[in-house]
Amino acid sequence: MKKLYAEDPRKQEADLQRHFNIRLNMLFFTAFAIFTVIIVRLAILQFVEGPTLAQRGMELKVRDIPFSPIRGTIYAAGGEKLAYSTSVQSLYMTLQKDYSKNTDLGKENRPEAVAFAESLKAAFDTYGDPNAEPLTLDAIIDAMDLEYRKAGGFAPRRIKVDLTELEIAYFLERKDLFPGIDIVEENIRHYDEDRVAVQTIGYLRKYSSTLEEPWYDSVREWMALDNKDPGLEYTQEEFVGFDGLEMQYQHELRGKNGYKSVPINPRNMASGIPELTAPEKGYDLHTTIDKRVQLAAQQAITDQLEWLHNNRVSGRLHPHAKTGYAVAMEVETGNIVAMASMPDYDTNIWKTGSLTNEQYERIKTNYRNGTITPYSSGRSGHGFDPAVPLGSTIKPLSVLIGLNEGLFTTNDTYPDRGIAYFGKNNSSSVRNSGRFAYGGMDPSRAIYKSSNAFMVDMVGKRLYNKHRAEGIDVWDKYMKEFGLGISTGIDLPKEFHGILDYKNDRETTLARLVYASFGQQARYTTLQLAQYTATLASRGKRMEPHLVRKITDSEGNVVKEFEPKVLNEVNFRKEHWNEVISGMKTDVSAFNGFPYDFARKTGTSQQDYKGKMIDNGVFIAFAPREKPKLAVAVIVPEGGFGSSSAAPIARKIFDAYDQEYGLDGVPKRQSLQK
């Protein structure tokens, strides 16, 4: 029933009071909870996240500006310095104000910067080296980088390198007159003035010049990361390895930057007192290159090229033989004792990190190592590069393949008529050099007499008959087992792997195997040829060639040592090795009087030039024949017969090695001194 009267007023007041108390308590509880969350958050900020945030705050206010490290030394096997750095003092300037023409404040301050540059020039002119080219005022202002083209305002600018003692004293005594000036120890790279294996050692260029060089991609990726070690950070002005050992061992040689921790203000300008951290010297490389043997190889090539220009070989002069390449590799260790690519040049021209157009024109075809690459590494008179067909030097391997594949035995006799036919209806033919017919011959004599006919009939054609289309793959497998057509494993960048013409299907499989059998279907480098020769000498062990035997720190402590490494081993029967190596006895007049029995093979490969076939000289040898110590390979593009063009170079390399180390284990130089 509907109430017709109101509730008791006292009860109604009590209910209202109770509801009020409940709401008030909820308000207090909510406020307490909010304050509790705020206090906990503040505690986390203070004690947990505080150090990280403080560090980030510091990073916003301090910049670590690296200075170039002191690069390690590259030594020859005898301890001679092939590449080394000398300390110099450089003048750096950190801008204290905005001097840019693009801001109102900069325009106002600009005269002050010009006056500062004039003061620097006056000091340089008075106390600098009187024999050096003086810095112009424009050059100094450009180095100051007032428009921030190269770096922010906080980054020190290098104004002058290689200060004199008088300049150093002058600026140190007047630091208050030259705010923002620092004198920093740096280094200049020098190379042996005797020009020892210059393309193998390599050269330096500014890091900014490496932007197109893929080798430095990993460095650039690392540089993009946050929280980098400032001691490892590259600068645009820093000199880095650009070829050879300088590039291959860039990280080991480089060392660690010194750096300057510079406080900066919100306008990106230096403020406060900077802190300096000293650089750490890079590691030193101790190479396997023997300076005397290397120089003997270089001189032998130079002398032989001149001889070919003035003496007839096969009835004519060879004026287009303008380049030569040689590699000497120890059989048991893989040590590269000499690696010569001639003509060479003076690497010291790279001191400034760049070349004039005139300088580049003089060296553009010979500043790279022709023993490992055909690019920018020498051209003969008709433009032939260092990678040439091997010619008859491939024949020991051809015979090994034939024996191992069961195409013939060591007792089989081949009737050499001076010519071999192949193809449909025997429509194609190959003749022996000089059209000689040698009569009956076993595999050993076929190598000795360098019979093309034997290789065609007994190897090329029979390999095709056994494997048909797969014969190319079989041939390729054997080549690679001896280091031909793949990387040798050398500790140098940018190695060329060869041009495998036998994989070009423009000719029939039979034709490719026929021409490959006597060395006319692929082009290889001198280093590949040397590794192949050493593999023959060791009877199947393909050693990794290397140029660095150990790495040490600045105190001489060994950081890393390189041991001989077998890349792969080819297992042929002993009688097969004996048969092949016994045939490596071609008559070579350059070795008349040589006191050791040695294995050798001459080669004369041919290349087409506008329809004319031109001969390249090729030669391989190892000595002694039993217990061989050294393998040598030589290539002379357009040099004619290998016995006349390349063999004399190899003889001088063997003689030089015998003097220093002894092909019988007894160095002859020491014997003579006694």
C-alpha positions, 0 to 999 in steps of 0.5 A: 500500500502506498505510504501516505506519510514521510519516514522518520526524519532522524532515521533519514538523517542517519542514512544520509550520514552513513552514505556520506562517510562511505563516500568520504572513505572512498575518496581518501582511499583513492587519493592514497592509492594515487599518491602511492603509485606516484611515490613508487614511480618516483622511486623507480625513476630515482633508483632503477631508471635514474642511472640510465637516464642520467647517462642519456642526459650526458650523451646529449651533452657530450660528444666523443670525437675520435682522432686517428690511431697509430697504425701498426708496422708491416715487416719483411721476413728479415725484419725490414720495415716494408710499411711503417708510420712515423709520428707527427704533431697536427694542429686541430681547432674546435669552433668556439662560436657560430661563424656560418654565413647562413645565420645572423650570429654567424655573420656577426662573428665571421670577421673574428674567424677570418682574423683567427685564420690570419693569426694562424697563417702568420704563425705558420709562415714564421715558425713552419718548415721553410722548405714546405709549401706554405698554407694559404689563408683560403686553405686555412679557412677551408680547413676550419669548415665554418659552414659545417660541411664536414662535421658539426660545430663540436668536431675538431678540424684538422688545420695542419699536419706535421708541425715543426718544433717551433710551431708546437712550442709557439702554440703551446705557450699561447693557448690562451690566445688560440682558444679551441686549439689542440695539438694531436699526435698522428702518423704518416704512412711510409713504404720501403723506398726499395719498392718491395712487393708494393702491390702486395703490401697495398696502400692507404686512402681516406675512409671517405674514399671507401664509400664505393668499396664493398669491403668496408660495408661491414664497417659502415653497418657497425658505424650506424649502430648506437653506443659504439666504442669511440676508440673504434669509430672511423672518421672521414679523414682517417686513412685506411687500407685500400688494397693488399695486406693494408686492406686484408689486415685493416682491423689488426693494423688500425689500432684504436682511436684516441678521442676527445670527449667534448661537452656541447651546448644546445646550439651544438657548439663546444663548451666546457673542458674536454677530456682526451683519451690517448690512442692505442697502436695497431698490431704489427704484421710479420710477413713471409716475404724475403726482401732479398729474394723479392728484389731479385725477382723484381730485378730479374723480370725488369732485366728479362723484359729489356733483354726480350726487346733487344735479343731475338727469340725464335727469330724475332724481337719481342718489343710488346713484352712489357709486363712480367709476374712471378711467385715463389712459394715454399712447398711444405709451408705455403709461405710466399717468399716472393710475389712480383708484379712488374712494372711496379710504382712508388706507393709513397705517392698515396701519402695524401690519400689521393692522386692527381690525374697525371699521377693516376695516368702513370700508374693506372695499369700497374697499381694492382697486384698482377699475380692475383688479378688481371684488373688494373695490373699491367698490360702487354703491348697488345693489351694482354693482362696477367691471366693467360692460358697455361700452355704446356705447363698444364700437361703434367696434370693432364697426364695425371688425369689420364692415368687416374681415370684409367685412360692409359697406363704408365706402360702404354706407348703412343705413336706420335706422328706430330698431329692429332685429329678430332671432330666429325670426320676428323675435320679438326687437328692439332699439331705439335710445336714446330710440327715435330713427330716424336714417334713412340712415347710413354706418358713421361716422355710425352711431358718431356717432349711436350707432345700436343698430339699425345694430350689430344688423343690420349687425354682429351678424346678419351676423357670425352669417350668415357664421360661424354658431356660430363667430361667437362665437370670431371676436368673441372673437378681435377683443376680445382683440386690443384687450385686452378679456377678457385681461390687459392686461400691467399690472405689478400683481398680481391683475388681473381679465380680465373676464366674457365673457357672450357665451360663456354658451350659455344664449342662442342664438349669434345673440342673443349676437352681437346684444347683444355688437354694442352692448356688452351681452354682457361686463363689463370693467375701466377699465384694459382699456377704457383699453388698448382706447382707446389701441389705437384711438388708435394704429390697432392697436398694443396697448401694454403698460401699465406703472406703473414706468419705472425701478428704481434702487439706493440710490445712484441707479444705474439697475438696470432701465429699462422701454421701451415694449412692443407686445403685438400689432398689429391690421392693418386697412386705413387707410380703415377706421381713418379711417371709425371714428375720424371717427365718434368725435365725439359731442356732449359738453357737458363738453368745450365750449371744449376747445382740441383736436380729439379722438376720443371715444365715450360709453356707457350700459350697462345692468345688471339689479337685481331686474327693473329696468334701471339705467344705468352711465356709460361714456366713452372719448376720446383727444386730439388726434385726429391724433397722439394723446398720451393715452387716457382711460377712465372708468366711473361705475356707476349714473351714468346717461348717460356724457356727463353722468356720466363725460365731465366727469371725463375732461375734467378729466384731459385738462386736468390732463395738458395743464398738466403735459405738453401735449397738443400737447407744450407744458406749459401750466404752464410757459407760464403761469409764463413 
